[in-house]
Amino acid sequence: MGLDCYAEEVEILNAEEKTEKFLEDEEIHNPSWEIGYWRKFWALHNWMAKLYQEKGGDDNDFNLTRVELNKEDIDVLKDQIEEFDGYEQYVEATDRFFERAYEAFENGNIVTYHGWY
């Protein structure tokens, strides 16, 4: 079974920006962009699913379901990820994700994760 794991930075729009965007195209989407991608990193996905449930999520499949990550979540993940099965093949992508996630927080934005299988 395939699994694609995505992390995104989501820009927080203030009320004025949302009003301007609504007047332009009648749809309001917070801009987002990919800051992490992993293929078949089940250990990461399972960790995120557990976090999602700890935060009150109730989608048992956790497929195409987003979980918002805060700085503390990223810190915990960073401390634990080296113990994940298969981590050695994802080191570069994961290091890049951590760097981008911390930058997202510095920019006042949020970080989300979702998997698709």
C-alpha positions in Angstrom: 0.0 0.0 0.0 1.3 3.4 -0.9 1.6 6.4 1.4 2.4 10.0 0.6 3.1 12.2 3.6 2.9 16.0 3.3 3.7 18.9 5.6 2.6 22.4 4.7 3.1 25.9 5.9 -0.2 27.7 6.0 -0.2 31.5 5.9 -2.5 33.1 8.4 -4.5 35.8 6.8 -5.9 38.6 8.9 -9.5 39.8 8.5 -8.7 42.6 6.1 -6.7 40.3 3.8 -9.6 37.8 3.8 -12.1 40.5 2.9 -9.9 41.7 0.0 -9.5 38.1 -1.3 -13.3 37.5 -0.9 -14.0 40.7 -3.0 -11.5 39.5 -5.6 -12.7 35.9 -6.2 -15.4 35.1 -3.7 -13.3 32.3 -2.3 -11.1 32.5 0.8 -8.2 30.1 0.9 -5.3 30.6 3.2 -2.2 30.3 1.0 -0.1 27.2 1.7 2.9 25.5 0.3 4.7 22.2 0.8 7.5 22.2 3.3 7.9 18.4 3.7 7.3 15.3 1.7 8.0 11.6 2.5 7.0 8.5 0.5 6.0 5.5 2.6 7.3 6.8 5.9 4.7 4.8 7.9 6.5 5.4 11.3 6.1 9.2 10.8 2.5 8.8 9.7 1.6 6.6 12.7 3.3 9.2 15.0 1.2 11.9 13.4 -2.0 9.8 13.7 -1.4 9.3 17.4 -0.8 13.1 17.9 -4.0 13.8 16.0 -5.9 11.6 18.4 -4.2 13.1 21.4 -5.4 16.5 20.1 -9.0 15.3 20.0 -9.2 14.1 16.4 -11.7 11.3 15.7 -11.0 10.2 12.2 -9.8 6.6 12.8 -8.5 6.2 9.2 -6.4 9.4 9.4 -6.3 9.5 5.6 -6.3 13.0 4.0 -6.9 14.4 7.5 -4.9 17.3 8.6 -3.3 17.8 12.0 -1.9 21.2 13.0 1.6 21.0 14.5 2.8 23.6 16.9 6.5 24.3 17.9 6.3 21.9 20.8 5.1 19.1 18.6 8.0 19.7 16.2 10.4 19.7 19.2 9.1 16.4 20.4 9.2 14.9 17.0 12.8 16.1 16.5 13.8 14.3 19.7 12.1 11.1 18.8 12.4 10.6 15.1 15.8 9.0 15.0 14.3 6.0 16.7 11.6 5.6 13.9 11.9 2.5 11.7 13.3 3.4 8.3 14.4 6.9 9.4 17.8 6.6 7.8 16.3 6.9 4.3 14.5 10.1 5.2 17.2 12.1 7.0 17.6 14.8 4.4 13.9 15.4 3.8 13.3 15.4 7.5 16.1 17.9 8.3 14.8 20.2 5.6 11.2 19.9 7.0 12.4 20.8 10.6 14.2 23.9 9.2 11.2 25.0 7.2 8.8 24.3 10.0 10.7 26.5 12.4 10.8 29.3 9.8 7.1 29.0 9.4 6.6 29.6 13.1 9.0 32.6 12.9 6.8 34.0 10.1 3.7 33.7 12.3 2.3 30.8 10.2 1.1 27.4 11.1 2.3 23.9 10.0 0.0 21.0 9.1 0.6 17.4 8.2 -1.6 14.9 6.3 -1.0 11.6 4.7 -2.7 10.0 1.7 -2.9 6.3 1.2 
